[in-house]
Amino acid sequence: MLEIAIMIEGQDGLTWPRWQKIAAALEDLGFAGLYRSDHFTNDAPPDKESLELWVSLTWLASHTRRIEFGPLVSPVSFRHPALTARMAAAVDDLSGGRLTLGLGAGWQVREHDLFGFELLEMKPRFDRFEEGLEVITRLLKSASPVTFDGDYFRLHGAALLPRPQRPGGPRLLIGGNGEKRTLPLVVKYADEWNGVFLPPAEFTRLNARLDGLLQTAGRAPGSVKRSLMTGVRFARSRKALDAQLSAHHNTFEELRQRGIIVGIGGEVKEQLLELEKAGVQRVMLQWSEMDDLKGLSALAKVLV
């Protein structure tokens, strides 16, 4: 059965009151999880409130009991991977094993420029990402001290203590649609692949491509969970949906071509069924109206 989770763009006005209310609502409404982006700010002005990722996830770990959670995704360009591994292991332990550690190479130019982080050109960016994955994986999985001498990161007999309560630490998710670097990195390191804004036909194609890569590498296709982060435009009536689309200058057909879920009631369920048939096991629906808890409740009545 397709699992339904919610995803929040943390850089788009996320404050403590909003985060706390959303978490409590999702815990009560039966959604499978709550995920958020890891950005300092938006890729264009105006800048808005943005709770720091790991601080917000630490609160979530200790103030919820059921929902799974994690970053979609955390760039290795912001934090040394050793620090990420230490925080992830601690937050996963605090939550009783509910964290999925979503990682990415980074992409947004503006936030890197504003806060003094080096994004790099595409090839070295993904080279650095692979080194970061190697560092994080070794620290989480190795009970012995780790030495690693890379071009971007170095460890010299580093030990992650205390050891993660979950053997090997939290599940590792890699997000992205790239076939040349992203999918091979999923095969090498990840427990979950998270596609981004893909219509069913394209997800089906990339899903089959990932199956082939896994088999070639000697991994069972079932060893990697398949998820999708995509947008949702949902309303309780046709009139309300039309008003929402008009306010955002969108049409139903345009959004569907971009892989976004749009509709009322059964229309949303039908589109999610298409994704399930395409191989999606968990969908993270990007909820842009953070204060619309009534809308979340109405969506839960339809889907959960």
Stockholm file with secondary structure:
# STOCKHOLM 1.0

chainA/1-304         MLEIAIMIEGQDGLTWPRWQKIAAALEDLGFAGLYRSDHFTNDAPPDKESLELWVSLTWLASHTRRIEFGPLVSPVSFRHPALTARMAAAVDDLSGGRLTLGLGAGWQVREHDLFGFELLEMKPRFDRFEEGLEVITRLLKSASPVTFDGDYFRLHGAALLPRPQRPGGPRLLIGGNGEKRTLPLVVKYADEWNGVFLPPAEFTRLNARLDGLLQTAGRAPGSVKRSLMTGVRFARSRKALDAQLSAHHNTFEELRQRGIIVGIGGEVKEQLLELEKAGVQRVMLQWSEMDDLKGLSALAKVLV
#=GR chainA/1-304 SS CCEEEEEECTTTTBCHHHHHHHHHHHHHHTCSEEEECCCSSCSSSSCCCBCCHHHHHHHHHHHCSSCEEEESCEETTTSCHHHHHHHHHHHHHHHTSCBEEEEECCCCHHHHHHHTCCCCCHHHHHHHHHHHHHHHHHHHHCSSCEEEECSSCEEEEECCSSCCSSTTCSEEEEECCCTTTHHHHHHHHCSEEEEESCCHHHHHHHHHHHHHHHHHTTCCGGGSEEEEEEEEEECSSHHHHHHHHHHTTCCHHHHHHTTCEEESTHHHHHHHHHHHHHTCSEEEEECCCTTCHHHHHHHHHHHC
#=GC SS_cons         CCEEEEEECTTTTBCHHHHHHHHHHHHHHTCSEEEECCCSSCSSSSCCCBCCHHHHHHHHHHHCSSCEEEESCEETTTSCHHHHHHHHHHHHHHHTSCBEEEEECCCCHHHHHHHTCCCCCHHHHHHHHHHHHHHHHHHHHCSSCEEEECSSCEEEEECCSSCCSSTTCSEEEEECCCTTTHHHHHHHHCSEEEEESCCHHHHHHHHHHHHHHHHHTTCCGGGSEEEEEEEEEECSSHHHHHHHHHHTTCCHHHHHHTTCEEESTHHHHHHHHHHHHHTCSEEEEECCCTTCHHHHHHHHHHHC
//
